[in-house]
Amino acid sequence: MKHLPQILTIFLFLAAPSQANQDGVIVRQAPVYAKPSTAVQQVGQIKAGSRVSVFDRRGGWQEIFSEKQGITGWVRSYQVRQGNFAPQVKTETSSDSRGFLSGLASLSRRASGFFKSSSGSTSSGTATIGVRGLSEDEIKSAVADFEEFERMKQFASSQKRMNVFTSQGGLSATRVPYISESK
Amino acid sequence: MKSLIQILLVLSLGFAPAFTIPALAFDLDDLNKELKKAKKKADKELRKIDKARGKLTTAEEIEIGANLISGLLGAAPLVGDPVLQHYVNDVGYWIARQSKRNDLPWQFGVIQSDGINAFAAPGGYIVITMGLFSLLENEAQLAGVLAHEISHVVRKHHLKALHKTMKRDFWSDLPVQAANSEKDKKKLRKLINSGVQLYATGLDRKYEYDADLRAVVLAARAGYDPYALLDVLTTIDSINPDSEELAVLMNTHPPTNERLDKLADKMDGRMDKYASGQTNPRRFRQLAGGR
């Protein structure tokens, strides 16, 4: 039992490097920043369609390198589409950049054709993880479980819990107008 | 002619009180009753019209939602982790408070399914599958997903969809709350069945785009980095779309890359100042990573 945390730690370290050096393609022309923030100076622009190596992910940002343009820096995550296109670049990273859960989830799924293959199209591999619950048929034929519904109620949050929740999470409400449908 | 009217008026004013006071009192009583009756009837008709438009009372909305979510829980029960369930409820409740509908009994749950999906039901019931949850990296991403589902509820997308599928007269005399007679119960069951079908066939795609657009605003209002939802969509987009886990999501939502493009386009230049919002990866790992 004592060894379990150690084993888990090793497992995580194994998972991290395999995630760290992902590759992608820039979806649209994007500004590249020195740090993951729009407040810092731009180091350049990267063209749509550029193949890049992804070193790190932080919040809504990814640190990329384009060999062709000779540019390194941070771009918004949504400007990068994942896939293994770029030439391999050896990098060191100590952080589990994609997070604890996705690291574990992706490790077991990597072999199963779960992620898109290197060509960017679909893989021929078949999923080896059985999908439990909620296929289309299962949704349609399910028998309502009202006991489970009652159980769900007991976890409901309340205004009372919000004080601790927001202060611990550094959250405060801000006024933000809705974005209109037509731009 | 004019003077005749005047004479009649004077006569009626002069004589009427003497003769009609008791009768008038009686009439007033009657009239009141009649008025009340008429008002009641008019209110009922008004409610019928509201329902014909698909406008249910909040109580009815909650009743339908409770039945729909119980159906989903029948297919996939809750994950047995109270810490995780409380955490998801806290994040969801905080987001929902940023919407105009804090009158609803908002409840959230993580369910035992490898499928990658999340579901909302009218009245404020929302579940996310373990398959989707395990792809998330931080609290802001969870907030983004929940905000998308919350937006479906706030905008009554499911009720609007149900309204389209049912005939007008179905709604006009639908007593959802006090469904006592066999006929009423049958109607309620029919409505719920249609709702369940919606989970398999999906909402109108325009509702999905609408929910994405509203979700990032709700997340920003709650103090989170609104771009986190784009990260979730990017992760989903990296998954083999033919995988079993994505089957239902792909059948019920617009292509992920189109959602990404539309959302990124709309957010462009508008949400920059909120991008420094919280992501809380540490709390997320502490409270949700214990499995």
Contacts between the chains, C-beta under 8 A, distances in Angstrom:
chain1	res1	chain2	res2	distance
A	27	B	260	7.8
A	27	B	261	7.7
A	28	B	264	7.9
A	37	B	275	7.8
A	37	B	276	6.9
A	38	B	272	5.3
A	38	B	275	6.5
A	39	B	276	7.8
A	57	B	137	7.8
A	59	B	138	7.5
A	59	B	140	7.3
A	59	B	225	5.6
A	59	B	227	7.4
A	59	B	228	7.3
A	59	B	275	7.9
A	59	B	279	4.8
A	60	B	225	5.5
A	60	B	227	3.2
A	60	B	228	6.0
A	60	B	230	6.5
A	60	B	231	5.6
A	60	B	275	6.3
A	60	B	279	8.0
A	76	B	227	6.5
A	76	B	230	7.6
A	76	B	264	7.9
A	77	B	227	7.0
A	77	B	230	6.3
A	77	B	231	4.8
A	77	B	234	5.5
A	78	B	227	7.0
A	78	B	230	3.8
A	78	B	231	7.3
A	78	B	233	7.4
A	78	B	234	5.7
A	78	B	260	5.7
A	78	B	263	7.8
A	78	B	264	4.9
A	79	B	264	7.6
A	80	B	234	7.3
A	81	B	234	7.4
A	81	B	237	6.8
A	81	B	238	7.8
A	81	B	257	7.5
A	82	B	234	7.0
A	82	B	237	7.4
A	82	B	238	3.9
A	83	B	238	7.5
A	98	B	137	6.0
A	99	B	136	7.6
A	99	B	137	3.3
A	99	B	138	6.7
A	99	B	281	6.4
A	99	B	284	7.7
A	99	B	285	7.2
A	100	B	285	5.0
A	100	B	289	4.6
A	101	B	133	7.7
A	101	B	134	5.0
A	101	B	135	7.5
A	101	B	136	6.7
A	101	B	137	7.2
A	101	B	285	7.8
A	101	B	288	7.1
A	101	B	289	5.9
A	102	B	134	7.1
A	102	B	135	5.6
A	102	B	136	7.3
A	102	B	137	5.6
A	102	B	235	7.2
A	104	B	134	7.6
A	105	B	134	4.4
A	105	B	135	6.2
A	113	B	240	5.7
A	113	B	243	6.9
A	114	B	239	6.1
A	114	B	240	6.0
A	114	B	243	5.5
A	114	B	245	7.2
A	115	B	238	5.7
A	115	B	239	5.8
A	115	B	240	6.1
A	116	B	238	5.8
A	116	B	239	6.8
A	116	B	240	5.3
A	116	B	241	7.9
A	117	B	240	7.5
A	122	B	240	5.2
A	122	B	241	6.4
A	122	B	242	5.0
A	123	B	240	5.4
A	125	B	240	8.0
A	127	B	243	5.1
A	127	B	244	4.8
A	127	B	245	6.9
A	129	B	114	5.9
A	129	B	244	7.9
A	129	B	245	7.4
A	130	B	114	7.4
A	131	B	113	7.4
A	131	B	114	4.7
A	131	B	115	5.5
A	131	B	131	7.8
A	131	B	244	4.5
A	131	B	245	5.7
A	131	B	247	7.8
A	132	B	76	7.3
A	132	B	112	6.4
A	132	B	113	5.8
A	132	B	114	5.4
A	133	B	75	5.4
A	133	B	76	3.4
A	133	B	111	7.1
A	133	B	112	6.1
A	133	B	113	3.8
A	133	B	114	7.6
A	133	B	115	6.8
A	133	B	129	7.8
A	134	B	72	7.6
A	134	B	75	5.5
A	134	B	76	5.2
A	134	B	111	7.7
A	134	B	113	4.4
A	134	B	115	4.5
A	134	B	117	6.6
A	134	B	129	6.5
A	134	B	248	6.4
A	135	B	115	7.2
A	135	B	244	7.9
A	135	B	247	6.8
A	135	B	248	6.8
A	136	B	200	4.5
A	136	B	247	7.3
A	136	B	248	5.9
A	136	B	251	7.0
A	138	B	75	4.8
A	138	B	76	7.8
A	139	B	71	7.8
A	139	B	72	7.1
A	139	B	75	5.6
A	139	B	196	6.4
A	139	B	199	5.0
A	139	B	200	4.9
A	139	B	248	7.3
A	140	B	196	6.3
A	140	B	197	6.8
A	140	B	200	5.5
A	142	B	71	5.2
A	142	B	72	7.0
A	142	B	74	4.1
A	142	B	75	3.7
A	142	B	196	7.4
A	143	B	71	7.8
A	143	B	74	4.8
A	144	B	67	6.4
A	144	B	70	4.0
A	144	B	71	4.6
A	144	B	73	7.6
A	144	B	74	5.0
A	145	B	70	5.7
A	145	B	73	4.7
A	145	B	74	4.0
A	145	B	77	6.8
A	146	B	70	5.1
A	148	B	70	7.1
A	148	B	73	4.0
A	148	B	74	7.3
A	148	B	77	5.2
A	148	B	78	6.2
A	149	B	66	6.3
A	149	B	69	6.4
A	149	B	70	4.3
A	149	B	73	5.8
A	151	B	78	6.3
A	152	B	69	7.5
A	152	B	73	6.9
A	152	B	78	6.1
A	152	B	85	7.9
A	152	B	107	5.7
A	152	B	109	4.9
A	152	B	125	7.8
A	153	B	107	6.4
A	155	B	82	6.8
A	155	B	85	4.0
A	155	B	86	5.4
A	155	B	88	7.9
A	155	B	89	5.1
A	155	B	107	7.5
A	155	B	108	7.7
A	155	B	109	7.0
A	156	B	89	5.8
A	156	B	93	7.7
A	156	B	105	7.0
A	156	B	106	7.3
A	156	B	107	4.9
A	157	B	86	7.3
A	157	B	89	4.1
A	157	B	90	4.8
A	157	B	92	7.2
A	157	B	93	3.6
A	157	B	94	7.8
A	157	B	106	7.5
A	157	B	108	8.0
A	158	B	93	7.3
A	161	B	90	5.9
A	161	B	93	7.5
A	162	B	90	7.6
A	162	B	93	7.0
A	162	B	94	6.2
A	162	B	97	7.4
A	165	B	90	4.6
A	165	B	94	6.4
A	166	B	94	6.6
A	166	B	223	7.7
A	168	B	283	6.9
A	169	B	139	6.8
A	169	B	223	7.9
A	169	B	278	6.1
A	169	B	280	5.3
A	169	B	283	6.1
A	170	B	223	7.4
A	170	B	278	5.3
A	170	B	280	7.5
A	171	B	94	6.8
A	171	B	222	6.3
A	171	B	223	3.9
A	171	B	224	7.3
A	171	B	278	5.8
A	172	B	223	5.3
A	173	B	97	7.6
A	173	B	98	6.2
A	173	B	221	6.0
A	173	B	222	6.5
A	173	B	223	6.6
A	174	B	220	6.7
A	174	B	221	5.7
A	174	B	223	6.4
A	174	B	274	7.3
A	175	B	221	7.1
A	176	B	217	5.3
A	176	B	220	4.6
A	176	B	221	4.7
A	176	B	274	6.6
A	177	B	217	7.4
A	178	B	213	7.7
A	178	B	214	6.4
A	178	B	217	5.2
A	179	B	213	5.4
A	179	B	216	7.7
A	179	B	217	6.2
A	179	B	266	5.4
A	179	B	267	7.3
A	179	B	270	6.0
A	181	B	210	7.5
A	181	B	213	7.5
A	183	B	265	7.4
A	183	B	266	6.3
